[in-house]
Amino acid sequence: MSAAAAGAAAAVAGALTCRAARAALRSRTPGGAGRWTRTNHRGEPVSLLAGPAVAAATAVGGAAGALLGGRSGTGRGAPGPLALALTTATVTAGALGVVDDLSEDPATRTKGLRGHLGALARGRLTTGGAKVLGIGAGGLAAAALVVLPSVPAYRRGRPGTLADVLVSGALVAAAANLVNLLDLRPGRALKASAVAATSLLGSGSGAGAVRPAAVGLLGVVVAALPADLDERDMLGDGGANALGAALGTLVVAGTGPRTRVAVLGALVALTLASERVSFTRVIEATPVLRELDAWGRRPPAPSGR
């Protein structure tokens, strides 16, 4: 199977899984629709059911791309370990994100990475804190699955290799967190994920099984975007964390150690900046970002209403 055919099959698998999972959850909603309903930035009801649907589809589309792409040639990102790493990172991040979405009262929940880490320092484990720890562990496992097979056996216990695994695991977790931070306006997190996945399609970073897996994620974005833009659905922590973790895993598989350090540094810098600066204000003040962010979205409500 060619790389193009593998990517197309993965995209279809991801899109169909997203639509099927969303329809199944709509027809039989666990705990009732009210448990999954939140109020968006307009003060209107929006459903979180897209979260688990996108998480499941991301795991299917990404893993399918990795497995099918492994038959199309060689390159970074061995198919078996990459598929397992994507599944591990995505399922862990998605499941913990959904738990966080449903378990804490939105009116009183601890917010932000600083808030969750502060609660942990005081000896209180919030569901968000459990998510931070769990996604970190899942990212570390995914990183080990991707990095270690490419390292000769005699070097796997060396400090440099262990440091690479730690950096790569932190990258996966940081990517999961950053995509979640962008899920504040309709379509924003999905558009950012599409840009990130597209960046993995170039030569070098898109080699081997990575490129078809990235195309699989694009299929998920295409399937989920209409309802998100129309403000019927939102990703929530479940969907956003899953997409981010998958993208982070693909970055680890498609780049070398030095690039991974640089990407982690950028992700950490953006995360720290989010604690002090509103991403929405920055986007609205930047013409190109403002236009991209608003593309396909419902127009703002008339003033005075």
Backbone as CSV, one residue per row, in Angstrom:
resi,resn,N_x,N_y,N_z,CA_x,CA_y,CA_z,C_x,C_y,C_z
1,MET,0.845,-1.196,0.000,0.000,0.000,0.000,0.880,1.246,0.000
2,SER,0.558,2.212,-0.877,1.342,3.440,-0.939,1.078,4.300,0.289
3,ALA,1.979,5.261,0.519,1.810,6.158,1.661,0.535,6.971,1.522
4,ALA,0.231,7.405,0.285,-0.986,8.187,0.065,-2.233,7.363,0.366
5,ALA,-2.246,6.113,-0.077,-3.400,5.249,0.175,-3.538,4.953,1.665
6,ALA,-2.405,4.763,2.346,-2.442,4.507,3.788,-3.019,5.704,4.525
7,GLY,-2.593,6.909,4.131,-3.114,8.110,4.762,-4.600,8.279,4.509
8,ALA,-5.029,8.038,3.278,-6.451,8.171,2.952,-7.290,7.176,3.750
9,ALA,-6.815,5.945,3.855,-7.553,4.937,4.621,-7.625,5.327,6.094
10,ALA,-6.521,5.858,6.633,-6.516,6.274,8.036,-7.458,7.442,8.260
11,ALA,-7.495,8.394,7.322,-8.390,9.538,7.453,-9.844,9.098,7.444
12,VAL,-10.172,8.178,6.554,-11.547,7.660,6.498,-11.888,6.923,7.790
13,ALA,-10.945,6.110,8.280,-11.181,5.377,9.527,-11.415,6.340,10.687
14,GLY,-10.600,7.384,10.768,-10.765,8.358,11.841,-12.076,9.107,11.740
15,ALA,-12.431,9.547,10.529,-13.666,10.312,10.345,-14.899,9.457,10.638
16,LEU,-14.917,8.230,10.120,-16.076,7.364,10.347,-16.216,6.990,11.822
17,THR,-15.097,6.744,12.481,-15.157,6.433,13.915,-15.710,7.607,14.699
18,CYS,-15.283,8.824,14.341,-15.769,10.017,15.033,-17.280,10.164,14.865
19,ARG,-17.755,10.037,13.641,-19.189,10.185,13.393,-19.991,9.073,14.075
20,ALA,-19.503,7.825,13.958,-20.227,6.700,14.547,-20.270,6.791,16.070
21,ALA,-19.142,7.146,16.683,-19.095,7.253,18.145,-19.991,8.377,18.633
22,ARG,-19.984,9.499,17.918,-20.837,10.626,18.320,-22.312,10.244,18.209
23,ALA,-22.700,9.548,17.143,-24.087,9.130,16.972,-24.498,8.139,18.050
24,ALA,-23.598,7.208,18.385,-23.911,6.224,19.421,-24.104,6.892,20.778
25,LEU,-23.255,7.868,21.080,-23.379,8.577,22.357,-24.640,9.439,22.403
26,ARG,-25.039,9.968,21.264,-26.258,10.774,21.229,-27.491,9.907,21.458
27,SER,-27.483,8.711,20.885,-28.658,7.849,21.005,-28.786,7.220,22.391
28,ARG,-27.659,7.000,23.039,-27.682,6.430,24.393,-26.606,7.132,25.210
29,THR,-26.976,8.260,25.807,-26.015,9.101,26.510,-25.817,8.629,27.947
30,PRO,-24.611,8.265,28.335,-24.362,7.810,29.709,-24.697,8.897,30.730
31,GLY,-25.586,8.593,31.670,-25.938,9.556,32.701,-26.921,10.621,32.269
32,GLY,-27.366,10.577,31.019,-28.315,11.572,30.522,-27.621,12.761,29.886
33,ALA,-28.320,13.413,28.966,-27.728,14.522,28.212,-27.299,15.678,29.112
34,GLY,-28.029,15.901,30.213,-27.710,17.020,31.089,-26.316,16.939,31.682
35,ARG,-25.859,15.733,31.935,-24.528,15.568,32.523,-23.429,16.014,31.562
36,TRP,-23.714,15.990,30.280,-22.717,16.323,29.271,-22.924,17.720,28.682
37,THR,-23.807,18.498,29.254,-24.109,19.826,28.723,-23.403,20.901,29.534
38,ARG,-22.782,21.819,28.838,-22.114,22.950,29.472,-22.577,24.246,28.799
39,THR,-22.206,25.376,29.367,-22.548,26.675,28.799,-21.321,27.251,28.120
40,ASN,-21.459,27.682,26.862,-20.306,28.178,26.122,-20.111,29.677,26.323
41,HIS,-19.238,30.279,25.525,-18.899,31.687,25.702,-20.060,32.616,25.396
42,ARG,-21.076,32.136,24.687,-22.265,32.938,24.410,-23.330,32.791,25.486
43,GLY,-23.077,31.862,26.425,-24.100,31.552,27.411,-25.118,30.559,26.904
44,GLU,-24.783,29.835,25.829,-25.685,28.852,25.238,-25.240,27.437,25.584
45,PRO,-26.170,26.472,25.605,-25.795,25.093,25.928,-24.999,24.453,24.795
46,VAL,-24.021,23.662,25.171,-23.196,22.953,24.195,-22.845,21.592,24.784
47,SER,-22.725,20.586,23.929,-22.511,19.218,24.393,-21.035,18.851,24.431
48,LEU,-20.663,18.088,25.462,-19.302,17.556,25.591,-19.153,16.160,24.983
49,LEU,-20.208,15.646,24.349,-20.153,14.288,23.824,-19.122,14.135,22.704
50,ALA,-18.749,15.258,22.078,-17.714,15.164,21.046,-16.378,14.729,21.639
51,GLY,-16.156,15.007,22.932,-14.883,14.665,23.553,-14.525,13.190,23.454
52,PRO,-15.343,12.291,24.016,-14.999,10.871,23.903,-15.040,10.365,22.471
53,ALA,-15.902,10.949,21.632,-15.953,10.523,20.231,-14.649,10.875,19.523
54,VAL,-14.163,12.081,19.733,-12.904,12.504,19.108,-11.733,11.713,19.674
55,ALA,-11.745,11.438,20.971,-10.658,10.654,21.567,-10.590,9.263,20.952
56,ALA,-11.748,8.603,20.829,-11.773,7.265,20.231,-11.333,7.312,18.775
57,ALA,-11.809,8.315,18.036,-11.464,8.430,16.623,-9.987,8.742,16.432
58,THR,-9.424,9.546,17.327,-8.002,9.877,17.240,-7.149,8.627,17.428
59,ALA,-7.530,7.792,18.378,-6.795,6.541,18.594,-6.890,5.643,17.362
60,VAL,-8.087,5.532,16.798,-8.287,4.657,15.634,-7.572,5.212,14.411
61,GLY,-7.794,6.501,14.102,-7.181,7.080,12.918,-5.670,7.107,12.993
62,GLY,-5.131,7.488,14.152,-3.685,7.534,14.297,-3.046,6.160,14.211
63,ALA,-3.605,5.201,14.935,-3.034,3.853,14.932,-3.167,3.207,13.558
64,ALA,-4.310,3.419,12.885,-4.493,2.858,11.542,-3.453,3.427,10.584
65,GLY,-3.212,4.731,10.667,-2.211,5.333,9.803,-0.823,4.783,10.064
66,ALA,-0.489,4.607,11.341,0.833,4.074,11.683,1.009,2.654,11.163
67,LEU,-0.008,1.823,11.342,0.097,0.423,10.915,0.110,0.294,9.400
68,LEU,-0.786,1.010,8.732,-0.843,0.927,7.269,0.366,1.598,6.637
69,GLY,0.802,2.696,7.234,1.952,3.400,6.692,3.235,2.613,6.803
70,GLY,3.309,1.733,7.790,4.503,0.928,7.958,4.735,-0.032,6.814
71,ARG,3.668,-0.292,6.030,3.799,-1.198,4.883,4.213,-0.466,3.614
72,SER,4.228,0.870,3.684,4.468,1.637,2.467,5.925,2.044,2.287
73,GLY,6.747,1.778,3.260,8.153,2.168,3.138,8.794,2.255,4.498
74,THR,10.008,2.780,4.515,10.731,2.896,5.771,10.859,4.349,6.153
75,GLY,11.299,4.583,7.378,11.464,5.944,7.859,11.254,5.982,9.348
76,ARG,11.321,7.174,9.899,11.115,7.320,11.329,9.700,6.924,11.700
77,GLY,9.567,6.363,12.872,8.239,6.000,13.332,7.903,4.577,12.938
78,ALA,8.508,3.570,13.598,8.197,2.179,13.290,6.722,1.932,13.534
79,PRO,6.031,1.188,12.634,4.573,1.097,12.693,4.003,0.481,13.961
80,GLY,4.534,-0.666,14.391,3.972,-1.313,15.570,4.113,-0.498,16.836
81,PRO,5.348,-0.114,17.215,5.524,0.712,18.414,4.801,2.053,18.329
82,LEU,4.775,2.678,17.160,4.101,3.968,17.031,2.600,3.818,17.215
83,ALA,2.014,2.788,16.644,0.575,2.564,16.818,0.236,2.343,18.286
84,LEU,1.054,1.548,18.968,0.823,1.305,20.390,1.036,2.575,21.201
85,ALA,2.049,3.348,20.852,2.309,4.603,21.565,1.160,5.581,21.381
86,LEU,0.656,5.717,20.163,-0.475,6.604,19.904,-1.707,6.176,20.695
87,THR,-1.964,4.888,20.705,-3.122,4.386,21.448,-2.967,4.647,22.939
88,THR,-1.776,4.388,23.469,-1.521,4.605,24.899,-1.716,6.065,25.286
89,ALA,-1.068,6.962,24.537,-1.144,8.385,24.862,-2.560,8.918,24.699
90,THR,-3.222,8.540,23.605,-4.549,9.073,23.308,-5.610,8.571,24.272
91,VAL,-5.624,7.281,24.512,-6.637,6.710,25.406,-6.447,7.234,26.829
92,THR,-5.208,7.305,27.288,-4.946,7.820,28.635,-5.400,9.267,28.765
93,ALA,-4.972,10.106,27.826,-5.328,11.525,27.892,-6.826,11.736,27.726
94,GLY,-7.434,11.008,26.792,-8.859,11.164,26.563,-9.700,10.715,27.744
95,ALA,-9.370,9.550,28.310,-10.144,9.025,29.436,-10.032,9.937,30.657
96,LEU,-8.819,10.373,30.976,-8.647,11.251,32.136,-9.276,12.619,31.890
97,GLY,-9.244,13.069,30.647,-9.894,14.329,30.328,-11.397,14.264,30.513
98,VAL,-12.003,13.165,30.075,-13.451,12.995,30.258,-13.801,12.931,31.741
99,VAL,-12.999,12.220,32.511,-13.238,12.167,33.965,-13.189,13.568,34.561
100,ASP,-12.208,14.354,34.137,-12.099,15.713,34.638,-13.287,16.568,34.200
101,ASP,-13.747,16.377,32.971,-14.905,17.115,32.468,-16.152,16.853,33.308
102,LEU,-16.319,15.614,33.740,-17.576,15.209,34.371,-17.549,15.208,35.892
103,SER,-16.353,15.179,36.482,-16.294,14.929,37.925,-16.320,16.172,38.785
104,GLU,-15.831,17.301,38.278,-15.754,18.496,39.101,-16.810,19.502,38.688
105,ASP,-17.316,20.220,39.669,-18.296,21.268,39.429,-17.623,22.409,38.667
106,PRO,-18.112,22.744,37.449,-17.470,23.810,36.679,-17.406,25.138,37.415
107,ALA,-18.321,25.369,38.345,-18.349,26.648,39.050,-17.275,26.744,40.131
108,THR,-16.814,25.593,40.623,-15.853,25.617,41.736,-14.549,24.893,41.427
109,ARG,-14.419,24.356,40.234,-13.262,23.533,39.923,-11.980,24.362,39.919
110,THR,-10.888,23.706,40.299,-9.581,24.333,40.219,-9.203,24.473,38.749
111,LYS,-8.682,25.645,38.375,-8.390,25.904,36.975,-6.903,26.124,36.762
112,GLY,-6.443,25.731,35.575,-5.075,26.009,35.174,-4.066,25.034,35.749
113,LEU,-2.966,24.882,35.014,-1.912,23.980,35.478,-1.370,24.433,36.819
114,ARG,-1.213,25.738,36.993,-0.711,26.247,38.268,-1.651,25.899,39.405
115,GLY,-2.955,26.001,39.161,-3.924,25.692,40.198,-3.878,24.234,40.612
116,HIS,-3.769,23.334,39.628,-3.729,21.907,39.951,-2.433,21.529,40.671
117,LEU,-1.319,22.077,40.206,-0.048,21.779,40.875,-0.026,22.372,42.282
118,GLY,-0.646,23.550,42.436,-0.731,24.142,43.765,-1.546,23.290,44.713
119,ALA,-2.654,22.732,44.202,-3.480,21.852,45.026,-2.702,20.598,45.416
120,LEU,-1.926,20.049,44.479,-1.109,18.879,44.799,-0.081,19.213,45.874
121,ALA,0.513,20.396,45.781,1.511,20.802,46.775,0.904,20.929,48.161
122,ARG,-0.402,21.253,48.201,-1.095,21.355,49.489,-1.678,20.021,49.943
123,GLY,-1.396,18.974,49.203,-1.864,17.643,49.580,-3.271,17.320,49.114
124,ARG,-3.825,18.123,48.178,-5.176,17.860,47.687,-5.098,17.441,46.223
125,LEU,-5.612,16.251,45.934,-5.585,15.724,44.575,-6.926,16.008,43.900
126,THR,-6.945,16.964,42.987,-8.137,17.240,42.204,-8.189,16.271,41.023
127,THR,-9.355,16.193,40.362,-9.404,15.360,39.158,-8.479,15.937,38.091
128,GLY,-8.333,17.274,38.080,-7.379,17.882,37.164,-5.952,17.506,37.505
129,GLY,-5.646,17.435,38.811,-4.315,17.009,39.225,-4.048,15.565,38.843
130,ALA,-5.064,14.711,39.014,-4.923,13.314,38.601,-4.703,13.228,37.097
131,LYS,-5.377,14.118,36.362,-5.198,14.150,34.908,-3.767,14.541,34.550
132,VAL,-3.220,15.545,35.234,-1.849,15.971,34.965,-0.877,14.812,35.190
133,LEU,-1.035,14.127,36.317,-0.143,13.007,36.623,-0.342,11.848,35.651
134,GLY,-1.605,11.546,35.355,-1.899,10.419,34.472,-1.450,10.660,33.043
135,ILE,-1.687,11.867,32.534,-1.248,12.167,31.170,0.275,12.176,31.109
136,GLY,0.914,12.649,32.180,2.370,12.597,32.225,2.881,11.164,32.146
137,ALA,2.237,10.272,32.891,2.645,8.859,32.857,2.386,8.240,31.490
138,GLY,1.215,8.550,30.918,0.907,8.032,29.589,1.864,8.560,28.541
139,GLY,2.230,9.842,28.656,3.186,10.411,27.720,4.555,9.772,27.843
140,LEU,4.947,9.481,29.068,6.239,8.837,29.288,6.250,7.434,28.681
141,ALA,5.147,6.688,28.861,5.058,5.352,28.273,5.098,5.416,26.754
142,ALA,4.347,6.379,26.189,4.343,6.529,24.730,5.729,6.892,24.217
143,ALA,6.414,7.780,24.928,7.754,8.179,24.518,8.720,6.998,24.537
144,ALA,8.634,6.179,25.577,9.507,5.015,25.658,9.250,4.049,24.499
145,LEU,7.975,3.891,24.139,7.634,2.990,23.032,8.184,3.482,21.705
146,VAL,8.256,4.795,21.549,8.756,5.363,20.293,10.277,5.459,20.280
147,VAL,10.861,5.941,21.364,12.292,6.253,21.379,13.162,5.010,21.521
148,LEU,12.829,4.136,22.464,13.736,3.033,22.786,13.982,2.056,21.638
149,PRO,12.974,1.701,20.823,13.268,0.769,19.731,14.290,1.289,18.721
150,SER,14.460,2.599,18.633,15.417,3.166,17.670,16.821,3.294,18.249
151,VAL,16.994,2.912,19.507,18.291,3.032,20.179,18.903,1.643,20.346
152,PRO,20.173,1.478,20.010,20.819,0.168,20.231,20.674,-0.283,21.674
153,ALA,20.560,-1.583,21.872,20.297,-2.120,23.207,21.347,-1.678,24.230
154,TYR,22.599,-1.589,23.816,23.655,-1.248,24.785,23.586,0.209,25.226
155,ARG,22.809,1.047,24.515,22.727,2.460,24.881,21.439,2.807,25.629
156,ARG,20.531,1.863,25.772,19.217,2.196,26.322,19.258,2.586,27.795
157,GLY,20.238,2.131,28.526,20.323,2.494,29.931,21.181,3.703,30.215
158,ARG,21.699,4.324,29.183,22.590,5.465,29.380,21.801,6.727,29.721
159,PRO,22.425,7.646,30.462,21.717,8.868,30.879,21.131,9.664,29.718
160,GLY,21.872,9.731,28.591,21.371,10.488,27.458,20.069,9.926,26.911
161,THR,19.980,8.615,26.855,18.758,7.981,26.356,17.606,8.189,27.325
162,LEU,17.885,8.030,28.606,16.836,8.240,29.606,16.354,9.684,29.593
163,ALA,17.291,10.622,29.416,16.910,12.029,29.341,16.035,12.283,28.123
164,ASP,16.353,11.634,27.010,15.554,11.790,25.794,14.131,11.281,26.010
165,VAL,13.999,10.161,26.703,12.664,9.625,26.990,11.886,10.584,27.887
166,LEU,12.554,11.130,28.888,11.883,12.076,29.793,11.442,13.331,29.049
167,VAL,12.308,13.871,28.216,11.957,15.056,27.425,10.798,14.739,26.491
168,SER,10.858,13.589,25.862,9.814,13.211,24.917,8.485,12.980,25.622
169,GLY,8.517,12.364,26.796,7.290,12.174,27.560,6.679,13.492,27.985
170,ALA,7.553,14.423,28.412,7.064,15.753,28.787,6.481,16.479,27.587
171,LEU,7.064,16.275,26.410,6.541,16.893,25.189,5.123,16.415,24.902
172,VAL,4.886,15.120,25.009,3.539,14.568,24.770,2.532,15.182,25.739
173,ALA,2.897,15.237,27.013,1.988,15.796,28.019,1.760,17.283,27.790
174,ALA,2.817,18.021,27.444,2.682,19.457,27.214,1.816,19.745,25.997
175,ALA,1.941,18.925,24.958,1.104,19.101,23.772,-0.363,18.854,24.106
176,ALA,-0.625,17.841,24.913,-2.004,17.561,25.333,-2.581,18.751,26.084
177,ASN,-1.792,19.342,26.960,-2.257,20.479,27.745,-2.483,21.709,26.868
178,LEU,-1.576,21.956,25.923,-1.689,23.170,25.109,-2.925,23.141,24.213
179,VAL,-3.206,22.011,23.581,-4.416,21.935,22.745,-5.654,22.168,23.613
180,ASN,-5.640,21.667,24.827,-6.766,21.891,25.728,-6.915,23.375,26.068
181,LEU,-5.800,24.086,26.211,-5.849,25.514,26.515,-6.476,26.312,25.370
182,LEU,-6.424,25.771,24.162,-6.974,26.465,23.007,-8.471,26.217,22.819
183,ASP,-9.021,25.284,23.569,-10.432,24.928,23.399,-11.349,25.905,24.139
184,LEU,-11.189,27.195,23.828,-11.976,28.232,24.479,-12.961,28.909,23.522
185,ARG,-12.799,28.675,22.236,-13.700,29.209,21.232,-13.985,28.124,20.203
186,PRO,-15.129,28.176,19.563,-15.502,27.119,18.603,-14.459,26.939,17.500
187,GLY,-14.033,25.713,17.324,-13.128,25.365,16.242,-11.667,25.664,16.475
188,ARG,-11.330,26.417,17.508,-9.942,26.866,17.685,-8.992,25.701,17.899
189,ALA,-9.303,24.802,18.809,-8.403,23.680,19.087,-8.296,22.757,17.877
190,LEU,-9.401,22.554,17.153,-9.374,21.686,15.980,-8.558,22.313,14.856
191,LYS,-8.693,23.613,14.653,-7.892,24.281,13.621,-6.408,24.208,13.959
192,ALA,-6.065,24.466,15.213,-4.666,24.384,15.622,-4.128,22.966,15.437
193,SER,-4.952,21.972,15.736,-4.538,20.579,15.559,-4.328,20.262,14.085
194,ALA,-5.179,20.814,13.223,-5.020,20.593,11.789,-3.708,21.196,11.289
195,VAL,-3.380,22.394,11.767,-2.121,23.028,11.375,-0.939,22.185,11.839
196,ALA,-1.001,21.710,13.076,0.093,20.893,13.609,0.229,19.584,12.842
197,ALA,-0.898,18.926,12.545,-0.840,17.664,11.806,-0.313,17.881,10.395
198,THR,-0.725,18.981,9.768,-0.250,19.281,8.416,1.256,19.516,8.395
199,SER,1.780,20.115,9.463,3.223,20.381,9.520,4.030,19.093,9.555
200,LEU,3.391,17.991,9.928,4.084,16.706,9.992,4.103,15.983,8.647
201,LEU,3.471,16.569,7.633,3.381,15.908,6.338,4.562,16.211,5.429
202,GLY,5.426,17.164,5.821,6.575,17.504,5.001,7.625,16.415,5.006
203,SER,8.546,16.534,4.103,9.621,15.548,4.042,10.428,15.586,5.328
204,GLY,10.963,14.464,5.712,11.760,14.380,6.952,10.866,14.021,8.109
205,SER,10.172,15.034,8.684,9.356,14.773,9.860,8.153,13.916,9.538
206,GLY,7.757,13.845,8.269,6.587,13.055,7.908,6.923,11.676,7.406
207,ALA,8.194,11.244,7.534,8.616,9.992,6.943,7.996,8.784,7.610
208,GLY,8.022,7.661,6.874,7.584,6.394,7.422,6.141,6.382,7.831
209,ALA,5.870,5.876,9.033,4.504,5.722,9.517,3.926,7.003,10.085
210,VAL,4.726,8.053,10.232,4.240,9.285,10.860,3.255,10.012,9.957
211,ARG,3.593,10.122,8.657,2.748,10.884,7.746,1.327,10.312,7.660
212,PRO,1.121,9.016,7.403,-0.249,8.499,7.350,-1.000,8.650,8.672
213,ALA,-0.282,8.533,9.788,-0.939,8.723,11.086,-1.419,10.161,11.235
214,ALA,-0.610,11.129,10.773,-1.019,12.531,10.826,-2.241,12.773,9.938
215,VAL,-2.283,12.135,8.777,-3.450,12.264,7.898,-4.686,11.668,8.578
216,GLY,-4.487,10.600,9.332,-5.594,10.030,10.092,-6.180,11.022,11.074
217,LEU,-5.334,11.817,11.723,-5.813,12.842,12.649,-6.555,13.941,11.904
218,LEU,-6.106,14.268,10.690,-6.812,15.272,9.897,-8.229,14.804,9.562
219,GLY,-8.396,13.508,9.340,-9.735,12.986,9.098,-10.650,13.197,10.292
220,VAL,-10.111,13.037,11.487,-10.890,13.274,12.703,-11.291,14.746,12.798
221,VAL,-10.352,15.638,12.511,-10.639,17.074,12.573,-11.748,17.440,11.601
222,VAL,-11.674,16.927,10.389,-12.697,17.237,9.383,-14.070,16.758,9.838
223,ALA,-14.131,15.602,10.472,-15.413,15.066,10.928,-15.981,15.851,12.104
224,ALA,-15.120,16.325,12.988,-15.584,16.989,14.214,-15.816,18.480,14.043
225,LEU,-15.184,19.093,13.044,-15.177,20.556,12.946,-16.562,21.184,12.723
226,PRO,-17.423,20.649,11.856,-18.704,21.331,11.609,-19.543,21.550,12.860
227,ALA,-19.708,20.518,13.687,-20.518,20.661,14.901,-19.852,21.569,15.916
228,ASP,-18.517,21.587,15.930,-17.790,22.468,16.841,-17.967,23.927,16.418
229,LEU,-17.814,24.206,15.128,-17.992,25.568,14.629,-19.430,26.057,14.801
230,ASP,-20.371,25.140,14.665,-21.785,25.496,14.807,-22.206,25.614,16.268
231,GLU,-21.273,25.343,17.176,-21.493,25.468,18.620,-22.558,24.514,19.152
232,ARG,-22.621,23.350,18.519,-23.441,22.274,19.065,-22.613,21.367,19.962
233,ASP,-21.333,21.237,19.650,-20.401,20.398,20.399,-19.185,21.207,20.810
234,MET,-18.490,20.720,21.827,-17.155,21.204,22.149,-16.298,20.011,22.550
235,LEU,-15.001,20.134,22.338,-14.114,19.009,22.620,-14.027,18.702,24.100
236,GLY,-14.009,19.737,24.931,-13.757,19.516,26.342,-12.359,18.978,26.550
237,ASP,-12.037,18.670,27.802,-10.713,18.123,28.105,-10.506,16.774,27.425
238,GLY,-11.561,15.964,27.338,-11.422,14.630,26.766,-10.932,14.653,25.333
239,GLY,-11.593,15.420,24.480,-11.201,15.465,23.080,-9.924,16.241,22.843
240,ALA,-9.779,17.397,23.502,-8.609,18.244,23.280,-7.332,17.577,23.790
241,ASN,-7.386,16.994,24.984,-6.209,16.308,25.512,-5.798,15.131,24.634
242,ALA,-6.770,14.405,24.121,-6.466,13.249,23.271,-5.784,13.680,21.983
243,LEU,-6.330,14.699,21.328,-5.716,15.191,20.091,-4.302,15.703,20.344
244,GLY,-4.132,16.472,21.411,-2.816,17.007,21.715,-1.801,15.920,22.018
245,ALA,-2.219,14.903,22.768,-1.304,13.807,23.094,-0.886,13.049,21.835
246,ALA,-1.834,12.843,20.921,-1.498,12.153,19.675,-0.526,12.977,18.840
247,LEU,-0.765,14.270,18.745,0.139,15.131,17.991,1.534,15.145,18.617
248,GLY,1.586,15.217,19.942,2.876,15.184,20.611,3.625,13.896,20.349
249,THR,2.910,12.781,20.342,3.535,11.488,20.061,4.099,11.444,18.649
250,LEU,3.375,12.020,17.690,3.861,12.042,16.313,5.088,12.941,16.167
251,VAL,5.129,14.042,16.915,6.319,14.891,16.895,7.522,14.113,17.425
252,VAL,7.328,13.373,18.494,8.418,12.561,19.050,8.896,11.544,18.014
253,ALA,7.949,10.903,17.319,8.316,9.876,16.350,8.959,10.456,15.095
254,GLY,8.642,11.702,14.767,9.110,12.260,13.511,10.291,13.200,13.609
255,THR,10.848,13.381,14.797,11.962,14.319,14.966,13.084,13.688,15.777
256,GLY,14.218,14.363,15.799,15.358,13.905,16.578,15.393,14.535,17.957
257,PRO,16.332,14.107,18.803,16.392,14.598,20.188,16.506,16.109,20.312
258,ARG,17.325,16.753,19.492,17.495,18.197,19.606,16.208,18.936,19.264
259,THR,15.532,18.477,18.236,14.267,19.119,17.867,13.230,18.922,18.946
260,ARG,13.216,17.752,19.563,12.259,17.496,20.637,12.486,18.433,21.815
261,VAL,13.739,18.705,22.135,14.035,19.656,23.212,13.509,21.038,22.849
262,ALA,13.720,21.440,21.604,13.259,22.765,21.169,11.740,22.856,21.203
263,VAL,11.059,21.812,20.739,9.595,21.818,20.736,9.065,21.842,22.168
264,LEU,9.673,21.053,23.046,9.244,21.079,24.440,9.422,22.465,25.031
265,GLY,10.541,23.111,24.742,10.763,24.461,25.250,9.682,25.422,24.791
266,ALA,9.291,25.320,23.514,8.240,26.193,22.993,6.902,25.910,23.668
267,LEU,6.586,24.642,23.858,5.323,24.278,24.506,5.277,24.768,25.953
268,VAL,6.373,24.611,26.665,6.432,25.077,28.057,6.291,26.589,28.109
269,ALA,6.962,27.279,27.191,6.876,28.742,27.170,5.449,29.206,26.925
270,LEU,4.756,28.565,25.982,3.365,28.926,25.702,2.459,28.609,26.889
271,THR,2.713,27.496,27.545,1.905,27.127,28.712,2.090,28.136,29.842
272,LEU,3.322,28.517,30.106,3.581,29.513,31.147,2.980,30.866,30.767
273,ALA,3.063,31.210,29.497,2.485,32.483,29.050,0.976,32.499,29.238
274,SER,0.340,31.340,29.067,-1.126,31.274,29.192,-1.601,31.581,30.606
275,GLU,-0.706,31.423,31.584,-1.069,31.731,32.960,-1.161,33.241,33.201
276,ARG,-0.557,34.023,32.300,-0.521,35.475,32.486,-1.185,36.249,31.351
277,VAL,-1.206,35.644,30.159,-1.724,36.331,28.975,-2.876,35.536,28.388
278,SER,-3.937,36.230,28.005,-5.077,35.578,27.376,-4.776,35.280,25.915
279,PHE,-4.834,33.996,25.531,-4.641,33.640,24.132,-5.695,34.322,23.252
280,THR,-6.916,34.413,23.772,-7.986,35.041,22.992,-7.661,36.493,22.679
281,ARG,-7.140,37.229,23.640,-6.778,38.630,23.391,-5.658,38.744,22.370
282,VAL,-4.673,37.855,22.473,-3.566,37.881,21.515,-4.080,37.588,20.109
283,ILE,-4.938,36.595,19.991,-5.485,36.226,18.683,-6.307,37.372,18.099
284,GLU,-7.144,37.978,18.921,-7.985,39.066,18.433,-7.179,40.300,18.054
285,ALA,-5.993,40.453,18.613,-5.147,41.599,18.301,-4.226,41.352,17.111
286,THR,-4.226,40.114,16.574,-3.360,39.756,15.454,-4.223,39.447,14.235
287,PRO,-4.220,40.311,13.196,-5.158,40.160,12.076,-5.210,38.767,11.450
288,VAL,-4.041,38.189,11.139,-4.039,36.879,10.481,-4.645,35.820,11.388
289,LEU,-4.235,35.807,12.649,-4.780,34.835,13.593,-6.262,35.073,13.832
290,ARG,-6.659,36.333,13.882,-8.076,36.654,14.103,-8.952,36.120,12.971
291,GLU,-8.486,36.295,11.728,-9.270,35.819,10.585,-9.338,34.294,10.560
292,LEU,-8.218,33.650,10.826,-8.204,32.185,10.847,-9.085,31.654,11.969
293,ASP,-9.011,32.295,13.119,-9.792,31.856,14.275,-11.293,31.997,14.015
294,ALA,-11.684,33.052,13.302,-13.103,33.319,13.064,-13.657,32.553,11.870
295,TRP,-12.783,31.991,11.033,-13.244,31.305,9.831,-14.236,30.179,10.153
296,GLY,-15.400,30.230,9.520,-16.406,29.181,9.673,-17.263,29.288,10.917
297,ARG,-16.947,30.237,11.787,-17.673,30.351,13.049,-18.917,31.219,12.874
298,ARG,-19.903,30.999,13.709,-21.064,31.855,13.718,-20.663,33.292,14.040
299,PRO,-21.328,34.265,13.430,-20.977,35.675,13.721,-21.299,36.010,15.169
300,PRO,-20.634,37.027,15.727,-20.923,37.448,17.108,-22.368,37.911,17.242
301,ALA,-22.910,37.757,18.446,-24.264,38.220,18.697,-24.308,39.740,18.610
302,PRO,-25.407,40.331,18.082,-25.500,41.783,18.007,-25.330,42.415,19.380
303,SER,-24.700,43.572,19.435,-24.493,44.251,20.703,-25.831,44.617,21.315
304,GLY,-25.880,44.555,22.631,-27.105,44.895,23.345,-28.026,43.730,23.552
305,ARG,-27.622,42.548,23.034,-28.460,41.366,23.244,-27.793,40.405,24.186
